[in-house]
Amino acid sequence: MLELMHDTHLDFGKPPLIVPKTASKPSSPRPAKGCANAPTPVQLVAAAKPLEKETAMSNTVPVRDAHPSTKALTTPLKDMQKTLPLRVLSEDDWQHWTTYGYVIVKEAVPQENVERIGKVLWDFQGMNPDDPETWTKPQLRDHKMKELNNTGMVEIYNHQYLWDNRQERRVYDAFVDIWDREDLWVTIDRANLNPPNKASRATGGFIHWDVDTSLRPLPIGVQGVLSLAKQDGDVGGFQCVPELFQKMEEWLKTQPEDRNPMAPDTTGFEVVKIEMNPGDLLIFNSLLAHGIRPNHSENRVRMAQYISMHPAEEDNEKERDIRIASWKNREAPRRDAFPGDPRAWEKNNSEVAELTPLGKKLLGLESWH
């Protein structure tokens, strides 16, 4: 039986030196386009800057939840030997994934998908994209994971347009490449719309893990971020520590027993600030220390949808029922990490999302077997 682990008992460096080749884009139809994952010169320059003091402070911030991990595999993802042919990733992409802990799938969803979910997020948040004066509204609820406060989390989970991206074939095929299997469930996760972090919304960003790194064996999990707006320069967005991922086993041996297993001491490591275009999907290993960098721009926002997949757990009837109820009732998953929307906006403003045959299997509504 496949088993997902949800750890809820917790209270809560240098950039890569080897730049892998950028996968070329063949002239075949869109699903055959390649991925590009080499750090750009801007990324490498950004990575050379020291981590902000506020980010380092997150090492002492308690957290209370963990991203789903799986016992369906016993081999760490970085050591996996492929048995299925690659569908979306190139060989260079695969090497980048296993070496640095992340990979970027270019143009994972059509631009029309990006534009329509973007409009929904503005509406959901009650903000006008043309009026920055409306961008400073307080978040609907505070987060138990304190480092997420004022980082732009959008408590929307089951809108049709979110599901359209989850059941996009190219997105699914990319996760098939990562897991080397087809029987997957998609996570029911939220979105992000982060205006400039000024005044009452000021934040220094953070670096953390979404899994408990004190567990042995180490958790096996995958996470993902779909970019909905250009992510570059000062606009904020995803940041990570690939060198720590590479050296993690040796690094863990040097750490004190009372360390925070959800937030690393980043002393001696520097952070890679990832650049992405709208429609790009970043997939990362849950053991890659990562976080959100603050938006220091004048008038731009960072927008994203969180999408990930993991081995389906079809024998777990309770978990399957919870997932189906979340979709059907348009409600947030029942996890500490998700405070939900006190207005019940989705329930009052949208219908139950229509699922494709693939989407029904990704939810658990239909079996893979």
C-alpha positions in Angstrom: 0.0 0.0 0.0 1.2 3.5 -0.8 1.4 5.7 2.2 1.6 9.5 2.4 3.0 11.0 5.6 1.6 14.3 6.9 3.8 15.4 9.8 1.7 17.7 12.1 3.4 17.1 15.4 6.1 19.7 15.0 5.9 23.2 16.7 6.9 25.1 14.6 25.4 28.7 -0.2 27.3 29.0 -2.8 25.5 28.8 -6.2 26.0 25.8 -8.5 29.4 26.1 -10.2 28.5 23.7 -13.1 26.0 25.3 -15.5 24.2 22.6 -17.4 23.3 23.0 -21.0 19.9 24.6 -21.8 17.6 22.1 -23.4 16.8 23.1 -27.0 13.2 23.6 -28.2 12.5 21.2 -31.0 10.2 22.3 -33.8 7.5 19.7 -32.9 4.2 20.7 -31.3 4.1 22.4 -27.9 4.1 19.2 -25.7 7.5 18.3 -27.0 9.2 21.6 -26.1 12.2 21.3 -23.9 13.1 22.7 -20.5 15.7 25.3 -19.5 17.3 25.1 -16.1 20.8 26.5 -16.1 21.1 29.5 -13.7 21.2 32.6 -15.8 23.9 35.3 -15.3 21.4 37.3 -13.3 20.7 34.3 -11.1 24.4 33.7 -10.5 25.0 37.4 -9.6 22.0 37.4 -7.3 23.3 34.2 -5.7 26.5 35.9 -4.8 24.7 38.3 -2.5 24.5 37.3 1.2 21.2 36.1 2.6 19.2 38.9 4.2 19.3 39.0 8.0 15.5 38.6 8.1 15.8 35.4 6.1 18.3 33.9 8.4 16.1 34.7 11.4 13.5 32.2 10.1 15.8 29.5 11.5 14.2 30.2 14.9 10.6 30.4 13.7 8.4 27.4 14.7 6.4 25.7 12.0 3.5 23.2 12.4 3.0 21.3 9.2 4.8 19.3 6.6 4.4 18.8 2.8 3.2 15.2 2.0 5.9 12.7 1.6 5.7 9.1 0.4 6.7 5.6 1.5 6.0 4.3 -2.0 9.7 4.7 -2.7 12.7 3.8 -0.6 15.4 5.1 -3.0 16.1 8.9 -2.7 14.9 10.8 -5.7 18.4 12.0 -6.5 19.5 8.4 -6.8 16.6 7.1 -8.9 17.4 5.1 -12.0 14.9 5.8 -14.8 12.9 2.9 -16.3 10.3 5.0 -18.3 11.4 7.1 -21.2 11.5 10.9 -20.6 8.4 12.7 -21.9 9.1 16.3 -21.1 12.5 16.6 -19.5 15.7 16.3 -21.5 18.7 14.3 -20.3 20.4 17.5 -19.2 17.2 18.4 -17.3 17.3 15.1 -15.5 20.9 15.6 -14.5 20.2 19.0 -13.3 17.2 17.7 -11.2 19.3 15.0 -9.6 22.3 17.2 -9.0 20.7 20.5 -7.8 17.3 19.4 -6.6 15.2 21.4 -9.0 14.2 21.7 -12.7 12.3 24.3 -14.7 9.8 23.1 -17.3 9.4 25.9 -19.9 5.8 26.7 -21.1 4.2 24.1 -19.0 0.7 25.6 -19.5 -0.7 27.7 -22.3 -0.6 31.5 -21.9 -4.4 31.7 -22.0 -4.4 29.6 -18.8 -2.0 32.0 -17.2 -4.0 35.1 -18.0 -7.4 33.8 -16.9 -6.2 32.5 -13.5 -4.3 35.7 -13.0 -7.6 37.7 -13.3 -9.3 35.4 -10.9 -6.6 35.9 -8.3 -6.9 39.7 -8.5 -10.7 39.4 -8.1 -10.3 36.9 -5.2 -8.0 39.2 -3.3 -10.2 42.3 -4.0 -7.4 44.1 -5.6 -7.2 46.2 -8.8 -4.2 45.4 -11.0 -4.2 49.0 -12.3 -4.5 50.6 -8.8 -1.5 49.9 -6.5 -3.4 51.7 -3.7 -5.6 48.6 -3.5 -2.6 46.2 -3.1 -2.0 46.8 0.6 -5.0 45.0 2.0 -4.2 42.8 5.0 -4.2 39.1 4.6 -7.5 37.3 5.3 -6.0 35.2 8.2 -2.7 35.0 9.9 -0.6 31.9 9.2 0.5 29.3 11.8 3.6 29.1 9.7 4.7 32.6 10.7 7.2 33.0 7.9 4.4 32.9 5.4 2.7 36.1 6.8 2.7 39.0 4.3 4.2 36.8 1.5 1.1 36.9 -0.6 -0.5 33.5 -0.1 -4.0 33.3 -1.8 -6.4 31.0 0.0 -8.0 29.6 -3.2 -7.8 25.9 -3.9 -10.4 24.4 -6.2 -11.3 27.0 -8.8 -11.8 25.6 -12.3 -8.8 27.5 -13.6 -6.5 26.0 -10.9 -7.7 22.5 -11.9 -7.2 23.3 -15.6 -3.5 23.8 -14.9 -3.3 20.7 -12.7 -4.8 18.5 -15.4 -2.7 20.0 -18.2 -1.0 17.0 -19.9 2.4 18.6 -20.1 2.4 19.3 -16.3 1.4 15.7 -15.6 4.0 14.3 -18.0 6.7 16.3 -16.3 5.8 14.7 -12.9 5.7 11.3 -14.5 9.3 12.0 -15.5 10.2 13.0 -12.0 8.5 10.0 -10.2 9.1 7.5 -13.0 5.6 6.3 -12.7 2.1 7.2 -14.0 -0.2 6.6 -11.1 -0.1 10.0 -9.5 -2.3 12.2 -7.4 -2.1 16.0 -7.6 -1.8 18.1 -4.5 -4.7 20.5 -3.7 -2.8 23.6 -3.1 -3.2 27.4 -3.3 -1.8 30.4 -5.2 0.3 33.4 -4.5 -0.1 37.1 -5.4 2.6 39.1 -3.6 2.6 42.9 -4.2 5.7 45.0 -3.1 6.6 44.2 0.5 6.4 47.7 1.9 5.0 49.4 5.0 2.6 47.0 6.8 3.4 44.2 4.3 7.2 44.4 4.8 8.9 41.0 5.1 12.5 39.8 4.7 11.7 36.5 3.1 12.7 33.1 4.4 14.4 29.8 3.7 12.9 26.6 5.1 12.0 23.0 4.4 8.4 21.8 4.2 9.4 18.3 5.5 10.9 17.2 8.8 14.6 16.7 8.1 15.2 15.0 11.5 13.3 11.9 10.2 15.2 8.8 9.1 15.1 7.8 6.4 14.8 11.4 5.1 11.3 12.2 3.7 10.8 11.6 -0.1 8.7 14.4 -1.6 8.3 16.7 -4.6 6.9 20.3 -4.8 6.2 22.7 -7.6 5.5 26.3 -8.5 3.9 27.5 -11.7 4.8 31.1 -12.5 1.9 33.3 -13.5 3.9 36.6 -14.0 7.5 37.3 -15.0 9.8 36.6 -12.0 13.0 38.5 -12.2 15.1 41.2 -10.5 13.4 42.7 -7.5 9.9 41.3 -8.0 10.5 38.5 -5.5 9.7 34.8 -5.9 11.4 31.5 -5.4 14.8 31.2 -3.9 16.8 28.1 -2.9 20.1 26.7 -1.7 21.3 24.1 -4.3 24.7 23.6 -2.7 23.2 22.6 0.6 21.1 20.1 -1.3 24.2 18.6 -2.8 26.0 18.4 0.6 23.1 17.7 2.8 24.1 14.3 4.1 27.5 15.5 5.2 26.1 18.8 6.5 23.5 17.0 8.7 26.4 15.2 10.5 27.8 18.6 11.6 24.5 20.0 13.0 23.5 20.1 16.7 20.8 17.7 17.9 18.5 20.6 18.9 18.5 22.3 15.4 15.2 23.3 13.8 14.5 20.4 11.4 12.3 22.6 9.2 14.7 25.6 8.8 18.4 25.3 8.1 21.2 27.4 9.4 22.3 28.9 6.1 25.7 30.1 7.4 28.3 29.5 4.7 25.7 29.0 1.9 24.4 31.5 -0.6 21.0 31.6 -2.3 20.1 31.2 -5.9 17.3 33.5 -6.9 15.3 31.7 -9.7 14.0 33.6 -12.7 10.9 32.3 -14.5 8.6 33.4 -17.3 4.8 33.2 -17.1 3.7 29.5 -17.7 7.0 28.0 -16.5 6.8 25.3 -13.9 9.6 24.8 -11.3 9.6 21.3 -9.8 11.8 20.8 -6.7 12.9 18.1 -4.3 11.4 18.6 -0.8 14.9 18.3 0.6 15.9 21.5 -1.3 16.0 24.3 1.2 13.9 27.0 -0.3 11.6 30.0 0.3 10.2 33.2 -1.0 12.3 36.3 -1.4 10.7 39.7 -0.7 9.2 41.9 -3.5 11.3 45.1 -3.6 9.8 46.3 -6.9 8.0 49.6 -7.2 4.8 48.5 -8.9 4.9 44.8 -9.9 3.6 41.7 -8.3 4.8 38.1 -8.1 2.1 35.6 -9.0 2.2 31.8 -8.9 0.2 28.6 -8.5 1.5 25.8 -6.4 1.3 22.5 -8.2 2.8 19.1 -7.3 2.1 15.4 -7.7 3.0 12.3 -5.7 2.3 8.5 -6.0 -1.4 7.9 -5.7 -2.6 6.3 -2.4 -5.6 4.5 -3.6 -5.8 2.1 -0.7 -6.2 5.1 1.7 -10.0 5.6 1.5 -10.0 8.3 4.2 -7.5 10.4 2.3 -9.2 9.9 -1.0 -12.6 11.0 0.5 -11.0 14.1 2.0 -9.6 15.1 -1.3 -12.8 14.5 -3.2 -14.8 16.5 -0.5 -12.3 19.4 -0.8 -12.9 19.5 -4.6 -16.6 19.0 -4.4 -17.2 21.5 -1.6 -14.6 24.0 -2.8 -12.9 24.1 0.5 -9.3 24.3 1.7 -7.5 21.1 2.6 -7.5 20.5 6.4 -3.9 21.2 7.2 -2.3 23.6 9.5 -0.4 25.2 6.6 -3.7 26.3 5.0 -5.7 28.8 7.0 -8.4 28.9 4.4 -10.8 31.8 3.3 -13.2 33.0 6.0 -15.4 34.5 3.3 -15.9 31.1 1.5 -15.4 33.0 -1.8 -15.0 29.9 -3.9 -18.1 28.3 -2.6 -20.1 31.4 -3.2 -18.6 32.5 -6.6 -17.7 29.4 -8.5 -19.0 26.0 -9.5 -17.5 22.6 -8.9 -14.6 22.3 -11.3 -15.1 20.0 -14.2 -12.4 17.3 -14.5 -11.0 15.6 -17.6 -10.5 11.8 -17.5 -6.9 12.6 -16.4 -8.1 15.1 -13.8 -10.4 12.5 -12.3 -7.5 10.1 -11.8 -5.2 12.9 -10.4 -7.9 13.7 -7.8 -8.7 10.1 -6.9 -12.2 10.2 -8.2 -11.3 7.3 -10.6 -8.7 4.6 -10.2 -5.5 4.3 -12.2 -6.0 0.6 -12.2 
